[in-house]
Amino acid sequence: MLTHDELKIKALQREGVKDVYDALEPEYAVIRELLRARQAAGLTQTQVAERMHTKSPAVARLESLSGKHSPSLGTLTKYAEAVGCKLEIRLVPRPSAKGA
């Protein structure tokens, strides 16, 4: 049986898989930020939901890559406040290729 890392390496060698994987990186980065902030605050999903005045399944959806909908800025702001953070959005220039 393959380990997770071995399976990932094998899958990324298939045509088209790496492109899809790379395209999902921004969403995974947001999820990692949400999880990191909640864990740093020492809160459960239920506690965050209570602070947001919502239910825990809504928080679970925010912290997963369901792809069914994108959360609004208002929802992300409420989540940030619930975990003791502020929402900050930045646009970061992409590294340019030489000669471009």
Biopython code that builds the backbone (N, CA, C, O; Angstrom):
import numpy as np
from Bio.PDB.StructureBuilder import StructureBuilder

atoms = [
    (1, "MET", "N", (0.849, -1.176, 0.000)),
    (1, "MET", "CA", (0.000, 0.000, 0.000)),
    (1, "MET", "C", (0.900, 1.247, 0.000)),
    (1, "MET", "O", (1.906, 1.305, 0.708)),
    (2, "LEU", "N", (0.519, 2.221, -0.797)),
    (2, "LEU", "CA", (1.286, 3.461, -0.905)),
    (2, "LEU", "C", (1.000, 4.382, 0.277)),
    (2, "LEU", "O", (-0.117, 4.417, 0.795)),
    (3, "THR", "N", (2.015, 5.120, 0.694)),
    (3, "THR", "CA", (1.802, 6.153, 1.698)),
    (3, "THR", "C", (1.146, 7.340, 1.009)),
    (3, "THR", "O", (1.059, 7.383, -0.218)),
    (4, "HIS", "N", (0.691, 8.289, 1.790)),
    (4, "HIS", "CA", (0.068, 9.491, 1.226)),
    (4, "HIS", "C", (1.047, 10.218, 0.309)),
    (4, "HIS", "O", (0.691, 10.611, -0.802)),
    (5, "ASP", "N", (2.282, 10.395, 0.778)),
    (5, "ASP", "CA", (3.282, 11.112, -0.028)),
    (5, "ASP", "C", (3.592, 10.376, -1.330)),
    (5, "ASP", "O", (3.747, 11.007, -2.376)),
    (6, "GLU", "N", (3.685, 9.044, -1.274)),
    (6, "GLU", "CA", (3.960, 8.258, -2.485)),
    (6, "GLU", "C", (2.801, 8.375, -3.471)),
    (6, "GLU", "O", (3.010, 8.518, -4.675)),
    (7, "LEU", "N", (1.579, 8.314, -2.948)),
    (7, "LEU", "CA", (0.395, 8.428, -3.803)),
    (7, "LEU", "C", (0.338, 9.809, -4.454)),
    (7, "LEU", "O", (0.005, 9.932, -5.633)),
    (8, "LYS", "N", (0.664, 10.845, -3.681)),
    (8, "LYS", "CA", (0.666, 12.205, -4.213)),
    (8, "LYS", "C", (1.684, 12.347, -5.343)),
    (8, "LYS", "O", (1.373, 12.908, -6.394)),
    (9, "ILE", "N", (2.880, 11.849, -5.132)),
    (9, "ILE", "CA", (3.925, 11.918, -6.159)),
    (9, "ILE", "C", (3.482, 11.191, -7.419)),
    (9, "ILE", "O", (3.662, 11.690, -8.530)),
    (10, "LYS", "N", (2.906, 10.017, -7.240)),
    (10, "LYS", "CA", (2.451, 9.232, -8.388)),
    (10, "LYS", "C", (1.313, 9.951, -9.129)),
    (10, "LYS", "O", (1.299, 10.001, -10.359)),
    (11, "ALA", "N", (0.382, 10.495, -8.381)),
    (11, "ALA", "CA", (-0.762, 11.180, -8.998)),
    (11, "ALA", "C", (-0.322, 12.428, -9.757)),
    (11, "ALA", "O", (-0.829, 12.705, -10.844)),
    (12, "LEU", "N", (0.617, 13.178, -9.192)),
    (12, "LEU", "CA", (1.060, 14.420, -9.829)),
    (12, "LEU", "C", (1.813, 14.181, -11.130)),
    (12, "LEU", "O", (2.022, 15.111, -11.909)),
    (13, "GLN", "N", (2.218, 12.946, -11.366)),
    (13, "GLN", "CA", (2.901, 12.613, -12.616)),
    (13, "GLN", "C", (1.908, 12.387, -13.757)),
    (13, "GLN", "O", (2.292, 12.402, -14.926)),
    (14, "ARG", "N", (0.638, 12.180, -13.423)),
    (14, "ARG", "CA", (-0.381, 11.968, -14.453)),
    (14, "ARG", "C", (-0.705, 13.276, -15.151)),
    (14, "ARG", "O", (-0.702, 14.344, -14.538)),
    (15, "GLU", "N", (-0.982, 13.177, -16.431)),
    (15, "GLU", "CA", (-1.270, 14.355, -17.246)),
    (15, "GLU", "C", (-2.473, 15.124, -16.699)),
    (15, "GLU", "O", (-3.534, 14.549, -16.457)),
    (16, "GLY", "N", (-2.291, 16.416, -16.510)),
    (16, "GLY", "CA", (-3.377, 17.281, -16.078)),
    (16, "GLY", "C", (-3.575, 17.371, -14.577)),
    (16, "GLY", "O", (-4.171, 18.334, -14.093)),
    (17, "VAL", "N", (-3.090, 16.392, -13.829)),
    (17, "VAL", "CA", (-3.329, 16.369, -12.384)),
    (17, "VAL", "C", (-2.614, 17.535, -11.699)),
    (17, "VAL", "O", (-3.193, 18.194, -10.835)),
    (18, "LYS", "N", (-1.376, 17.790, -12.073)),
    (18, "LYS", "CA", (-0.623, 18.873, -11.435)),
    (18, "LYS", "C", (-1.282, 20.224, -11.685)),
    (18, "LYS", "O", (-1.313, 21.068, -10.790)),
    (19, "ASP", "N", (-1.804, 20.439, -12.877)),
    (19, "ASP", "CA", (-2.472, 21.706, -13.179)),
    (19, "ASP", "C", (-3.681, 21.918, -12.258)),
    (19, "ASP", "O", (-3.878, 23.011, -11.726)),
    (20, "VAL", "N", (-4.473, 20.883, -12.077)),
    (20, "VAL", "CA", (-5.650, 20.967, -11.208)),
    (20, "VAL", "C", (-5.212, 21.166, -9.761)),
    (20, "VAL", "O", (-5.778, 21.982, -9.034)),
    (21, "TYR", "N", (-4.200, 20.411, -9.356)),
    (21, "TYR", "CA", (-3.663, 20.508, -7.993)),
    (21, "TYR", "C", (-3.178, 21.935, -7.724)),
    (21, "TYR", "O", (-3.507, 22.517, -6.691)),
    (22, "ASP", "N", (-2.407, 22.490, -8.640)),
    (22, "ASP", "CA", (-1.881, 23.842, -8.468)),
    (22, "ASP", "C", (-2.997, 24.888, -8.451)),
    (22, "ASP", "O", (-2.907, 25.883, -7.731)),
    (23, "ALA", "N", (-4.037, 24.665, -9.236)),
    (23, "ALA", "CA", (-5.154, 25.609, -9.291)),
    (23, "ALA", "C", (-5.907, 25.666, -7.961)),
    (23, "ALA", "O", (-6.510, 26.687, -7.633)),
    (24, "LEU", "N", (-5.873, 24.580, -7.203)),
    (24, "LEU", "CA", (-6.574, 24.536, -5.918)),
    (24, "LEU", "C", (-5.761, 25.130, -4.770)),
    (24, "LEU", "O", (-6.297, 25.319, -3.678)),
    (25, "GLU", "N", (-4.493, 25.425, -4.989)),
    (25, "GLU", "CA", (-3.619, 25.910, -3.914)),
    (25, "GLU", "C", (-4.165, 27.134, -3.192)),
    (25, "GLU", "O", (-4.112, 27.160, -1.962)),
    (26, "PRO", "N", (-4.687, 28.153, -3.877)),
    (26, "PRO", "CA", (-5.209, 29.314, -3.128)),
    (26, "PRO", "C", (-6.321, 28.929, -2.146)),
    (26, "PRO", "O", (-6.387, 29.468, -1.041)),
    (27, "GLU", "N", (-7.190, 28.002, -2.546)),
    (27, "GLU", "CA", (-8.257, 27.573, -1.637)),
    (27, "GLU", "C", (-7.684, 26.816, -0.440)),
    (27, "GLU", "O", (-8.111, 27.027, 0.695)),
    (28, "TYR", "N", (-6.720, 25.939, -0.695)),
    (28, "TYR", "CA", (-6.086, 25.214, 0.406)),
    (28, "TYR", "C", (-5.362, 26.179, 1.341)),
    (28, "TYR", "O", (-5.347, 25.964, 2.553)),
    (29, "ALA", "N", (-4.766, 27.229, 0.804)),
    (29, "ALA", "CA", (-4.065, 28.209, 1.635)),
    (29, "ALA", "C", (-5.043, 28.908, 2.580)),
    (29, "ALA", "O", (-4.722, 29.133, 3.747)),
    (30, "VAL", "N", (-6.225, 29.249, 2.086)),
    (30, "VAL", "CA", (-7.239, 29.881, 2.934)),
    (30, "VAL", "C", (-7.670, 28.916, 4.035)),
    (30, "VAL", "O", (-7.785, 29.309, 5.196)),
    (31, "ILE", "N", (-7.904, 27.673, 3.681)),
    (31, "ILE", "CA", (-8.318, 26.682, 4.674)),
    (31, "ILE", "C", (-7.245, 26.510, 5.741)),
    (31, "ILE", "O", (-7.552, 26.445, 6.931)),
    (32, "ARG", "N", (-5.976, 26.436, 5.312)),
    (32, "ARG", "CA", (-4.884, 26.314, 6.296)),
    (32, "ARG", "C", (-4.870, 27.505, 7.245)),
    (32, "ARG", "O", (-4.640, 27.338, 8.442)),
    (33, "GLU", "N", (-5.112, 28.701, 6.726)),
    (33, "GLU", "CA", (-5.153, 29.900, 7.568)),
    (33, "GLU", "C", (-6.297, 29.825, 8.580)),
    (33, "GLU", "O", (-6.117, 30.139, 9.757)),
    (34, "LEU", "N", (-7.466, 29.410, 8.114)),
    (34, "LEU", "CA", (-8.608, 29.293, 9.021)),
    (34, "LEU", "C", (-8.306, 28.302, 10.138)),
    (34, "LEU", "O", (-8.513, 28.606, 11.313)),
    (35, "LEU", "N", (-7.823, 27.134, 9.780)),
    (35, "LEU", "CA", (-7.526, 26.105, 10.780)),
    (35, "LEU", "C", (-6.442, 26.569, 11.747)),
    (35, "LEU", "O", (-6.555, 26.366, 12.956)),
    (36, "ARG", "N", (-5.400, 27.185, 11.218)),
    (36, "ARG", "CA", (-4.297, 27.669, 12.060)),
    (36, "ARG", "C", (-4.808, 28.690, 13.073)),
    (36, "ARG", "O", (-4.441, 28.639, 14.247)),
    (37, "ALA", "N", (-5.655, 29.616, 12.623)),
    (37, "ALA", "CA", (-6.176, 30.653, 13.513)),
    (37, "ALA", "C", (-7.082, 30.062, 14.590)),
    (37, "ALA", "O", (-7.004, 30.446, 15.757)),
    (38, "ARG", "N", (-7.942, 29.123, 14.188)),
    (38, "ARG", "CA", (-8.846, 28.514, 15.175)),
    (38, "ARG", "C", (-8.062, 27.722, 16.203)),
    (38, "ARG", "O", (-8.337, 27.804, 17.400)),
    (39, "GLN", "N", (-7.083, 26.953, 15.738)),
    (39, "GLN", "CA", (-6.281, 26.149, 16.663)),
    (39, "GLN", "C", (-5.453, 27.036, 17.588)),
    (39, "GLN", "O", (-5.302, 26.729, 18.771)),
    (40, "ALA", "N", (-4.917, 28.134, 17.058)),
    (40, "ALA", "CA", (-4.143, 29.066, 17.885)),
    (40, "ALA", "C", (-5.028, 29.699, 18.961)),
    (40, "ALA", "O", (-4.563, 29.996, 20.061)),
    (41, "ALA", "N", (-6.301, 29.902, 18.635)),
    (41, "ALA", "CA", (-7.243, 30.462, 19.598)),
    (41, "ALA", "C", (-7.725, 29.411, 20.598)),
    (41, "ALA", "O", (-8.360, 29.744, 21.598)),
    (42, "GLY", "N", (-7.422, 28.144, 20.324)),
    (42, "GLY", "CA", (-7.834, 27.057, 21.213)),
    (42, "GLY", "C", (-9.328, 26.815, 21.209)),
    (42, "GLY", "O", (-9.912, 26.452, 22.230)),
    (43, "LEU", "N", (-9.948, 27.019, 20.049)),
    (43, "LEU", "CA", (-11.402, 26.889, 19.942)),
    (43, "LEU", "C", (-11.804, 25.680, 19.109)),
    (43, "LEU", "O", (-11.070, 25.247, 18.220)),
    (44, "THR", "N", (-12.964, 25.151, 19.408)),
    (44, "THR", "CA", (-13.557, 24.094, 18.592)),
    (44, "THR", "C", (-14.429, 24.744, 17.518)),
    (44, "THR", "O", (-14.714, 25.940, 17.580)),
    (45, "GLN", "N", (-14.844, 23.958, 16.545)),
    (45, "GLN", "CA", (-15.757, 24.478, 15.527)),
    (45, "GLN", "C", (-17.063, 24.936, 16.170)),
    (45, "GLN", "O", (-17.642, 25.941, 15.756)),
    (46, "THR", "N", (-17.518, 24.217, 17.160)),
    (46, "THR", "CA", (-18.762, 24.575, 17.843)),
    (46, "THR", "C", (-18.625, 25.919, 18.539)),
    (46, "THR", "O", (-19.542, 26.739, 18.488)),
    (47, "GLN", "N", (-17.493, 26.154, 19.187)),
    (47, "GLN", "CA", (-17.275, 27.430, 19.863)),
    (47, "GLN", "C", (-17.202, 28.582, 18.867)),
    (47, "GLN", "O", (-17.745, 29.658, 19.117)),
    (48, "VAL", "N", (-16.535, 28.359, 17.741)),
    (48, "VAL", "CA", (-16.475, 29.388, 16.706)),
    (48, "VAL", "C", (-17.881, 29.669, 16.177)),
    (48, "VAL", "O", (-18.261, 30.825, 15.991)),
    (49, "ALA", "N", (-18.645, 28.614, 15.938)),
    (49, "ALA", "CA", (-20.016, 28.784, 15.443)),
    (49, "ALA", "C", (-20.851, 29.615, 16.408)),
    (49, "ALA", "O", (-21.597, 30.499, 15.986)),
    (50, "GLU", "N", (-20.730, 29.334, 17.694)),
    (50, "GLU", "CA", (-21.482, 30.103, 18.692)),
    (50, "GLU", "C", (-21.106, 31.580, 18.628)),
    (50, "GLU", "O", (-21.978, 32.445, 18.699)),
    (51, "ARG", "N", (-19.826, 31.871, 18.496)),
    (51, "ARG", "CA", (-19.365, 33.257, 18.428)),
    (51, "ARG", "C", (-19.823, 33.937, 17.136)),
    (51, "ARG", "O", (-20.002, 35.155, 17.102)),
    (52, "MET", "N", (-20.010, 33.154, 16.080)),
    (52, "MET", "CA", (-20.466, 33.694, 14.798)),
    (52, "MET", "C", (-21.990, 33.745, 14.713)),
    (52, "MET", "O", (-22.546, 34.266, 13.747)),
    (53, "HIS", "N", (-22.668, 33.195, 15.739)),
    (53, "HIS", "CA", (-24.129, 33.102, 15.751)),
    (53, "HIS", "C", (-24.622, 32.251, 14.579)),
    (53, "HIS", "O", (-25.546, 32.624, 13.856)),
    (54, "THR", "N", (-23.979, 31.108, 14.419)),
    (54, "THR", "CA", (-24.366, 30.154, 13.382)),
    (54, "THR", "C", (-24.248, 28.755, 13.964)),
    (54, "THR", "O", (-24.082, 28.595, 15.173)),
    (55, "LYS", "N", (-24.331, 27.757, 13.121)),
    (55, "LYS", "CA", (-24.227, 26.359, 13.571)),
    (55, "LYS", "C", (-22.890, 25.773, 13.156)),
    (55, "LYS", "O", (-22.272, 26.232, 12.195)),
    (56, "SER", "N", (-22.446, 24.759, 13.885)),
    (56, "SER", "CA", (-21.127, 24.179, 13.614)),
    (56, "SER", "C", (-20.979, 23.591, 12.206)),
    (56, "SER", "O", (-19.872, 23.636, 11.669)),
    (57, "PRO", "N", (-22.032, 23.040, 11.572)),
    (57, "PRO", "CA", (-21.838, 22.571, 10.191)),
    (57, "PRO", "C", (-21.414, 23.695, 9.236)),
    (57, "PRO", "O", (-20.707, 23.447, 8.259)),
    (58, "ALA", "N", (-21.846, 24.926, 9.519)),
    (58, "ALA", "CA", (-21.444, 26.058, 8.673)),
    (58, "ALA", "C", (-19.946, 26.312, 8.809)),
    (58, "ALA", "O", (-19.274, 26.629, 7.827)),
    (59, "VAL", "N", (-19.428, 26.175, 10.019)),
    (59, "VAL", "CA", (-17.989, 26.345, 10.243)),
    (59, "VAL", "C", (-17.227, 25.197, 9.592)),
    (59, "VAL", "O", (-16.168, 25.406, 8.999)),
    (60, "ALA", "N", (-17.762, 23.991, 9.703)),
    (60, "ALA", "CA", (-17.120, 22.830, 9.069)),
    (60, "ALA", "C", (-17.024, 23.030, 7.557)),
    (60, "ALA", "O", (-16.010, 22.691, 6.948)),
    (61, "ARG", "N", (-18.082, 23.582, 6.949)),
    (61, "ARG", "CA", (-18.051, 23.853, 5.501)),
    (61, "ARG", "C", (-16.987, 24.890, 5.165)),
    (61, "ARG", "O", (-16.293, 24.761, 4.157)),
    (62, "LEU", "N", (-16.854, 25.923, 6.003)),
    (62, "LEU", "CA", (-15.826, 26.944, 5.774)),
    (62, "LEU", "C", (-14.429, 26.325, 5.790)),
    (62, "LEU", "O", (-13.555, 26.714, 5.015)),
    (63, "GLU", "N", (-14.235, 25.360, 6.681)),
    (63, "GLU", "CA", (-12.918, 24.770, 6.874)),
    (63, "GLU", "C", (-12.663, 23.563, 5.974)),
    (63, "GLU", "O", (-11.691, 22.833, 6.168)),
    (64, "SER", "N", (-13.521, 23.359, 5.008)),
    (64, "SER", "CA", (-13.327, 22.238, 4.088)),
    (64, "SER", "C", (-13.306, 22.760, 2.654)),
    (64, "SER", "O", (-13.717, 23.887, 2.378)),
    (65, "LEU", "N", (-12.831, 21.935, 1.776)),
    (65, "LEU", "CA", (-12.776, 22.306, 0.362)),
    (65, "LEU", "C", (-13.957, 21.649, -0.345)),
    (65, "LEU", "O", (-13.791, 20.725, -1.141)),
    (66, "SER", "N", (-15.148, 22.144, -0.038)),
    (66, "SER", "CA", (-16.342, 21.537, -0.620)),
    (66, "SER", "C", (-16.546, 21.965, -2.063)),
    (66, "SER", "O", (-17.102, 21.217, -2.866)),
    (67, "GLY", "N", (-16.093, 23.173, -2.392)),
    (67, "GLY", "CA", (-16.222, 23.662, -3.754)),
    (67, "GLY", "C", (-17.637, 24.038, -4.156)),
    (67, "GLY", "O", (-17.867, 24.444, -5.295)),
    (68, "LYS", "N", (-18.595, 23.909, -3.234)),
    (68, "LYS", "CA", (-19.980, 24.205, -3.579)),
    (68, "LYS", "C", (-20.260, 25.701, -3.594)),
    (68, "LYS", "O", (-21.087, 26.179, -4.370)),
    (69, "HIS", "N", (-19.568, 26.431, -2.738)),
    (69, "HIS", "CA", (-19.743, 27.882, -2.728)),
    (69, "HIS", "C", (-18.519, 28.526, -2.098)),
    (69, "HIS", "O", (-17.773, 27.894, -1.350)),
    (70, "SER", "N", (-18.337, 29.779, -2.415)),
    (70, "SER", "CA", (-17.256, 30.545, -1.811)),
    (70, "SER", "C", (-17.849, 31.400, -0.708)),
    (70, "SER", "O", (-18.894, 32.022, -0.902)),
    (71, "PRO", "N", (-17.201, 31.442, 0.442)),
    (71, "PRO", "CA", (-17.743, 32.257, 1.527)),
    (71, "PRO", "C", (-17.638, 33.738, 1.196)),
    (71, "PRO", "O", (-16.723, 34.165, 0.492)),
    (72, "SER", "N", (-18.573, 34.507, 1.705)),
    (72, "SER", "CA", (-18.556, 35.954, 1.490)),
    (72, "SER", "C", (-17.486, 36.587, 2.375)),
    (72, "SER", "O", (-17.007, 35.973, 3.328)),
    (73, "LEU", "N", (-17.126, 37.812, 2.044)),
    (73, "LEU", "CA", (-16.183, 38.547, 2.893)),
    (73, "LEU", "C", (-16.770, 38.758, 4.283)),
    (73, "LEU", "O", (-16.044, 38.752, 5.278)),
    (74, "GLY", "N", (-18.064, 38.941, 4.347)),
    (74, "GLY", "CA", (-18.724, 39.106, 5.645)),
    (74, "GLY", "C", (-18.572, 37.869, 6.514)),
    (74, "GLY", "O", (-18.298, 37.976, 7.709)),
    (75, "THR", "N", (-18.748, 36.699, 5.919)),
    (75, "THR", "CA", (-18.607, 35.444, 6.658)),
    (75, "THR", "C", (-17.162, 35.253, 7.113)),
    (75, "THR", "O", (-16.911, 34.863, 8.254)),
    (76, "LEU", "N", (-16.220, 35.527, 6.222)),
    (76, "LEU", "CA", (-14.813, 35.396, 6.594)),
    (76, "LEU", "C", (-14.442, 36.391, 7.697)),
    (76, "LEU", "O", (-13.641, 36.069, 8.574)),
    (77, "THR", "N", (-15.017, 37.591, 7.658)),
    (77, "THR", "CA", (-14.769, 38.590, 8.698)),
    (77, "THR", "C", (-15.315, 38.109, 10.035)),
    (77, "THR", "O", (-14.643, 38.236, 11.058)),
    (78, "LYS", "N", (-16.531, 37.557, 10.039)),
    (78, "LYS", "CA", (-17.117, 37.026, 11.275)),
    (78, "LYS", "C", (-16.263, 35.889, 11.835)),
    (78, "LYS", "O", (-16.047, 35.809, 13.044)),
    (79, "TYR", "N", (-15.777, 35.011, 10.955)),
    (79, "TYR", "CA", (-14.925, 33.906, 11.397)),
    (79, "TYR", "C", (-13.655, 34.470, 12.035)),
    (79, "TYR", "O", (-13.253, 34.048, 13.120)),
    (80, "ALA", "N", (-13.031, 35.425, 11.349)),
    (80, "ALA", "CA", (-11.799, 36.021, 11.867)),
    (80, "ALA", "C", (-12.036, 36.632, 13.252)),
    (80, "ALA", "O", (-11.243, 36.416, 14.169)),
    (81, "GLU", "N", (-13.102, 37.377, 13.402)),
    (81, "GLU", "CA", (-13.410, 37.984, 14.695)),
    (81, "GLU", "C", (-13.669, 36.922, 15.758)),
    (81, "GLU", "O", (-13.274, 37.090, 16.912)),
    (82, "ALA", "N", (-14.327, 35.839, 15.380)),
    (82, "ALA", "CA", (-14.638, 34.765, 16.328)),
    (82, "ALA", "C", (-13.381, 34.093, 16.872)),
    (82, "ALA", "O", (-13.377, 33.596, 17.999)),
    (83, "VAL", "N", (-12.316, 34.078, 16.071)),
    (83, "VAL", "CA", (-11.068, 33.436, 16.520)),
    (83, "VAL", "C", (-10.043, 34.478, 16.975)),
    (83, "VAL", "O", (-8.867, 34.159, 17.154)),
    (84, "GLY", "N", (-10.489, 35.720, 17.162)),
    (84, "GLY", "CA", (-9.614, 36.755, 17.686)),
    (84, "GLY", "C", (-8.647, 37.333, 16.671)),
    (84, "GLY", "O", (-7.547, 37.759, 17.023)),
    (85, "CYS", "N", (-9.055, 37.347, 15.422)),
    (85, "CYS", "CA", (-8.203, 37.875, 14.352)),
    (85, "CYS", "C", (-8.955, 38.945, 13.575)),
    (85, "CYS", "O", (-10.135, 39.198, 13.816)),
    (86, "LYS", "N", (-8.252, 39.563, 12.645)),
    (86, "LYS", "CA", (-8.905, 40.449, 11.692)),
    (86, "LYS", "C", (-8.627, 39.874, 10.301)),
    (86, "LYS", "O", (-7.590, 39.255, 10.066)),
    (87, "LEU", "N", (-9.547, 40.086, 9.414)),
    (87, "LEU", "CA", (-9.387, 39.599, 8.045)),
    (87, "LEU", "C", (-8.527, 40.582, 7.275)),
    (87, "LEU", "O", (-8.783, 41.786, 7.280)),
    (88, "GLU", "N", (-7.513, 40.062, 6.618)),
    (88, "GLU", "CA", (-6.639, 40.886, 5.791)),
    (88, "GLU", "C", (-6.485, 40.194, 4.450)),
    (88, "GLU", "O", (-6.127, 39.017, 4.387)),
    (89, "ILE", "N", (-6.755, 40.924, 3.380)),
    (89, "ILE", "CA", (-6.633, 40.365, 2.036)),
    (89, "ILE", "C", (-5.553, 41.144, 1.310)),
    (89, "ILE", "O", (-5.550, 42.375, 1.321)),
    (90, "ARG", "N", (-4.642, 40.429, 0.682)),
    (90, "ARG", "CA", (-3.554, 41.076, -0.044)),
    (90, "ARG", "C", (-3.463, 40.507, -1.445)),
    (90, "ARG", "O", (-3.765, 39.336, -1.678)),
    (91, "LEU", "N", (-3.050, 41.337, -2.359)),
    (91, "LEU", "CA", (-2.717, 40.884, -3.704)),
    (91, "LEU", "C", (-1.198, 40.901, -3.796)),
    (91, "LEU", "O", (-0.565, 41.930, -3.559)),
    (92, "VAL", "N", (-0.624, 39.766, -4.140)),
    (92, "VAL", "CA", (0.821, 39.621, -4.173)),
    (92, "VAL", "C", (1.254, 39.425, -5.625)),
    (92, "VAL", "O", (0.762, 38.524, -6.303)),
    (93, "PRO", "N", (2.171, 40.265, -6.102)),
    (93, "PRO", "CA", (2.629, 40.096, -7.481)),
    (93, "PRO", "C", (3.246, 38.711, -7.689)),
    (93, "PRO", "O", (3.962, 38.196, -6.830)),
    (94, "ARG", "N", (2.956, 38.135, -8.828)),
    (94, "ARG", "CA", (3.566, 36.852, -9.192)),
    (94, "ARG", "C", (5.006, 37.093, -9.632)),
    (94, "ARG", "O", (5.316, 38.132, -10.217)),
    (95, "PRO", "N", (5.876, 36.141, -9.353)),
    (95, "PRO", "CA", (7.236, 36.311, -9.865)),
    (95, "PRO", "C", (7.204, 36.281, -11.390)),
    (95, "PRO", "O", (6.561, 35.421, -11.990)),
    (96, "SER", "N", (7.897, 37.218, -12.002)),
    (96, "SER", "CA", (7.881, 37.250, -13.465)),
    (96, "SER", "C", (9.001, 36.354, -14.011)),
    (96, "SER", "O", (10.064, 36.211, -13.408)),
    (97, "ALA", "N", (8.727, 35.774, -15.146)),
    (97, "ALA", "CA", (9.727, 34.927, -15.805)),
    (97, "ALA", "C", (10.772, 35.828, -16.434)),
    (97, "ALA", "O", (10.465, 36.945, -16.852)),
    (98, "LYS", "N", (12.007, 35.348, -16.504)),
    (98, "LYS", "CA", (13.066, 36.119, -17.136)),
    (98, "LYS", "C", (12.722, 36.384, -18.601)),
    (98, "LYS", "O", (12.274, 35.502, -19.333)),
    (99, "GLY", "N", (12.948, 37.622, -18.990)),
    (99, "GLY", "CA", (12.724, 37.984, -20.394)),
    (99, "GLY", "C", (11.276, 38.263, -20.731)),
    (99, "GLY", "O", (10.951, 38.537, -21.886)),
    (100, "ALA", "N", (10.397, 38.198, -19.735)),
    (100, "ALA", "CA", (8.975, 38.440, -20.021)),
    (100, "ALA", "C", (8.642, 39.890, -19.964)),
    (100, "ALA", "O", (7.490, 40.267, -20.179)),
]
sb = StructureBuilder()
sb.init_structure("model")
sb.init_model(0)
sb.init_chain("A")
sb.init_seg("    ")
for serial, (resi, resn, name, xyz) in enumerate(atoms, 1):
    if name == "N":
        sb.init_residue(resn, " ", resi, " ")
    sb.init_atom(name, np.array(xyz, "f"), 0.0, 1.0, " ", f" {name:<3s}", serial, name[0])
structure = sb.get_structure()
